[in-house]
Amino acid sequence: MGAMAATTTGVFPAITATAATVEIPGIGNFDVPDDFAPQVQQFNQTVKDAEAALQTPGGLGGGAQVGAQAVTPAPQFTLPNIFNKPSSVGDIALHAAETKVGAQYSWGATGPYSFDCSGLVQWAYKQAGVDLPRTSFEQSNVGAPVAFEDLQPGDIVVTNGGGHVGIYAGDGKLLNAVQTGTPVSYTNLHPSQVVTARRIVNA
């Protein structure tokens, strides 16, 4: 089959001598049938108003008029500051420990893939620039003591007679490496379980 020639299916009206001219800045002028003259006039006036507003100090940002319609200043958006580092050592340690939820418990392990209870606390605080001693008994003496009712997320909480330790996560939860067969997770914390709670104020 040979190439098909382009054909027209109708007749376009001729542009009259009194055709209206559409003026588009930066592109050019275009003639359209005089039947559209009112719309063309309105369009041209709107474009001129917009140009004038842009050249005025403050531009369109101050609610300038474009044609008959007021232009509302564009809303200002502030992105959430998700890149801020947590404000305290305890916050940093807690956030670090939260990245290990689901990691396996292994007695004597200090991370980064498996932990025992004091190994998790030691590793988390190390991410905050704080070197803690290795065992839960030793960790029960670091920082300053904190009453149960004053606990804040990131505080170190020692339980089980001194033999277990975790990081307070807020809302009555302790983030800890629990025991063999149970991965790093959140558990409920009751006042009767607490031997001591400690707060590290700064690195």
C-alpha positions as CSV (number, residue, x, y, z in Angstrom):
1,M,0.0,0.0,0.0
2,G,1.4,3.4,-1.0
3,A,1.8,6.3,1.4
4,M,-1.5,8.0,2.2
5,A,-1.7,11.7,1.4
6,A,-3.0,14.0,4.0
7,T,-6.5,15.3,3.2
8,T,-8.8,17.9,4.7
9,T,-12.3,17.1,5.6
10,G,-13.6,20.6,6.0
11,V,-13.1,24.2,5.0
12,F,-11.6,26.7,7.6
13,P,-13.1,30.1,7.6
14,A,-10.9,32.8,6.0
15,I,-9.3,35.3,8.4
16,T,-11.0,38.6,7.7
17,A,-9.2,41.9,7.4
18,T,-10.7,42.9,10.7
19,A,-9.4,39.9,12.5
20,A,-8.6,40.2,16.2
21,T,-5.0,39.7,17.3
22,V,-4.1,37.6,20.3
23,E,-0.9,38.9,21.9
24,I,1.1,36.3,23.8
25,P,4.3,37.7,25.4
26,G,7.4,35.8,24.5
27,I,5.6,33.8,21.8
28,G,4.0,36.2,19.3
29,N,0.8,37.6,17.9
30,F,-1.9,35.5,16.4
31,D,-4.9,36.6,14.3
32,V,-8.3,35.0,15.0
33,P,-11.7,35.6,13.4
34,D,-13.3,38.9,14.4
35,D,-16.2,36.9,15.9
36,F,-13.9,36.3,18.9
37,A,-12.9,39.9,19.4
38,P,-14.5,40.4,22.8
39,Q,-12.7,37.3,24.2
40,V,-9.4,38.3,22.6
41,Q,-9.7,41.8,24.1
42,Q,-10.3,40.4,27.6
43,F,-7.4,37.9,27.2
44,N,-5.0,40.6,26.1
45,Q,-6.0,42.9,29.0
46,T,-5.6,40.1,31.5
47,V,-2.1,39.4,30.2
48,K,-1.1,43.1,30.4
49,D,-2.5,43.3,33.9
50,A,-0.4,40.3,34.9
51,E,2.7,41.8,33.4
52,A,2.2,45.0,35.3
53,A,1.6,43.2,38.5
54,L,4.8,41.2,38.1
55,Q,6.8,44.5,37.6
56,T,5.3,46.1,40.7
57,P,7.4,45.7,44.0
58,G,5.9,42.8,45.8
59,G,4.6,41.3,42.5
60,L,1.7,39.0,42.8
61,G,2.7,38.0,46.4
62,G,0.8,40.9,47.9
63,G,-2.6,39.9,46.4
64,A,-2.3,42.0,43.2
65,Q,-5.3,42.2,40.9
66,V,-5.1,40.3,37.6
67,G,-8.1,41.4,35.5
68,A,-11.1,41.4,37.6
69,Q,-10.0,38.6,39.9
70,A,-7.7,39.0,42.9
71,V,-4.8,36.7,43.1
72,T,-4.4,35.2,46.6
73,P,-0.7,35.1,47.8
74,A,0.7,31.6,47.6
75,P,0.6,29.8,50.9
76,Q,3.9,29.3,52.7
77,F,4.8,25.8,53.5
78,T,7.2,24.7,56.2
79,L,8.5,21.1,55.9
80,P,8.6,19.1,59.1
81,N,12.1,19.2,60.5
82,I,12.5,15.4,60.4
83,F,16.3,15.7,60.1
84,N,16.8,17.2,63.6
85,K,18.8,14.9,65.9
86,P,17.0,14.0,69.1
87,S,17.6,16.5,71.8
88,S,19.1,14.4,74.6
89,V,21.5,11.5,75.1
90,G,18.6,9.3,76.2
91,D,16.6,10.1,73.1
92,I,19.5,9.2,70.9
93,A,20.0,5.9,72.7
94,L,16.3,5.0,72.6
95,H,16.1,5.8,68.9
96,A,19.2,3.6,68.3
97,A,17.7,0.7,70.3
98,E,14.4,1.0,68.4
99,T,16.3,0.2,65.2
100,K,17.1,-3.2,66.8
101,V,13.5,-4.3,67.6
102,G,13.3,-7.9,66.3
103,A,17.0,-8.6,66.8
104,Q,17.7,-12.0,68.4
105,Y,18.7,-12.4,72.1
106,S,22.0,-14.0,72.7
107,W,23.6,-14.2,76.1
108,G,26.9,-12.2,76.2
109,A,26.2,-10.5,72.8
110,T,26.7,-6.8,72.4
111,G,25.4,-6.3,68.9
112,P,25.0,-5.2,66.3
113,Y,23.0,-8.2,65.2
114,S,22.1,-9.9,68.5
115,F,22.2,-8.7,72.1
116,D,21.7,-9.6,75.7
117,C,19.9,-7.1,77.9
118,S,22.9,-5.0,79.1
119,G,24.6,-5.5,75.6
120,L,21.6,-3.7,74.0
121,V,21.7,-0.8,76.5
122,Q,25.5,-0.5,76.1
123,W,25.3,-0.5,72.3
124,A,22.5,2.0,72.2
125,Y,24.2,4.5,74.4
126,K,27.4,4.0,72.5
127,Q,25.5,5.4,69.4
128,A,24.9,8.5,71.6
129,G,28.6,8.9,72.4
130,V,28.4,7.4,75.9
131,D,30.5,4.4,77.0
132,L,28.6,2.4,79.6
133,P,29.9,-0.5,81.6
134,R,29.1,-4.0,80.4
135,T,26.7,-5.6,83.0
136,S,23.3,-4.6,84.3
137,F,24.7,-4.5,87.9
138,E,27.4,-2.0,86.8
139,Q,24.8,0.0,84.7
140,S,22.7,0.3,87.8
141,N,25.2,2.8,89.2
142,V,25.6,5.1,86.2
143,G,24.1,8.6,85.8
144,A,21.6,10.0,88.3
145,P,18.8,8.1,90.0
146,V,15.2,8.7,88.8
147,A,11.9,8.0,90.5
148,F,9.5,5.8,88.7
149,E,6.9,8.5,88.3
150,D,9.6,10.8,86.8
151,L,10.8,8.4,84.1
152,Q,11.4,9.8,80.7
153,P,12.0,7.9,77.4
154,G,15.7,7.0,77.2
155,D,16.2,6.4,80.9
156,I,18.0,3.2,81.9
157,V,15.8,0.9,84.0
158,V,17.2,-2.0,86.0
159,T,14.8,-4.8,87.1
160,N,14.9,-8.4,88.3
161,G,16.9,-7.8,91.4
162,G,19.6,-6.0,89.3
163,G,20.0,-8.9,86.8
164,H,18.1,-7.3,83.9
165,V,18.1,-3.9,82.3
166,G,16.4,-2.0,79.5
167,I,15.6,1.4,78.1
168,Y,12.4,3.2,79.1
169,A,10.3,3.8,75.9
170,G,7.5,5.9,77.5
171,D,3.9,4.9,78.1
172,G,4.8,2.3,80.7
173,K,6.9,0.3,78.2
174,L,10.5,-1.0,78.5
175,L,12.5,-1.7,75.3
176,N,14.8,-4.6,76.1
177,A,16.5,-7.8,75.0
178,V,14.3,-10.0,77.0
179,Q,15.5,-13.6,77.1
180,T,16.6,-16.5,74.9
181,G,13.9,-17.2,72.3
182,T,12.4,-13.7,72.6
183,P,13.7,-11.0,70.2
184,V,14.4,-7.3,71.3
185,S,10.9,-5.9,72.0
186,Y,8.7,-3.7,74.2
187,T,7.4,-5.1,77.4
188,N,5.1,-3.7,80.1
189,L,6.9,-2.1,83.1
190,H,5.5,-2.0,86.6
191,P,6.8,-0.1,89.5
192,S,7.2,-3.3,91.6
193,Q,9.7,-4.6,89.0
194,V,12.1,-1.6,89.2
195,V,15.3,-1.9,91.3
196,T,16.6,1.5,90.1
197,A,16.3,3.8,87.1
198,R,19.1,6.0,85.9
199,R,19.4,9.0,83.7
200,I,22.5,10.0,81.7
201,V,22.3,13.7,81.3
202,N,25.1,14.3,78.8
203,A,27.9,12.5,77.0
